[in-house]
Amino acid sequence: MAARETSPFHAEPFGVRIDPAVIEDLRARVRNTRLPEAAPGEPWAQGTDRDWLSGVLTYWAEAFD
């Protein structure tokens, strides 16, 4: 009898349904995020670069799916 190949992982497709109003509320919150003034000095020297973070927030609010 030949050995049967088995995998410890079994993945099955699944779907997620989220009310569009919930998604729009989240997008509105992201759009309304108030960013602090840019820190003095070089970008990233004292934390996340403000301009980079602003771009990420715009992507999340407008394009992320």
Secondary structure in CASP SS format (residue, H / E / C, confidence):
PFRMAT SS
TARGET T0000
AUTHOR 0000-0000-0000
METHOD secondary structure of the structure
MODEL  1
M C 1.00
A C 1.00
A C 1.00
R C 1.00
E C 1.00
T C 1.00
S C 1.00
P C 1.00
F C 1.00
H C 1.00
A C 1.00
E C 1.00
P C 1.00
F C 1.00
G C 1.00
V C 1.00
R C 1.00
I C 1.00
D C 1.00
P H 1.00
A H 1.00
V H 1.00
I H 1.00
E H 1.00
D H 1.00
L H 1.00
R H 1.00
A H 1.00
R H 1.00
V H 1.00
R H 1.00
N C 1.00
T C 1.00
R C 1.00
L C 1.00
P C 1.00
E C 1.00
A C 1.00
A C 1.00
P C 1.00
G C 1.00
E C 1.00
P C 1.00
W C 1.00
A C 1.00
Q C 1.00
G C 1.00
T C 1.00
D C 1.00
R H 1.00
D H 1.00
W H 1.00
L H 1.00
S H 1.00
G H 1.00
V H 1.00
L H 1.00
T H 1.00
Y H 1.00
W H 1.00
A H 1.00
E H 1.00
A C 1.00
F C 1.00
D C 1.00
END
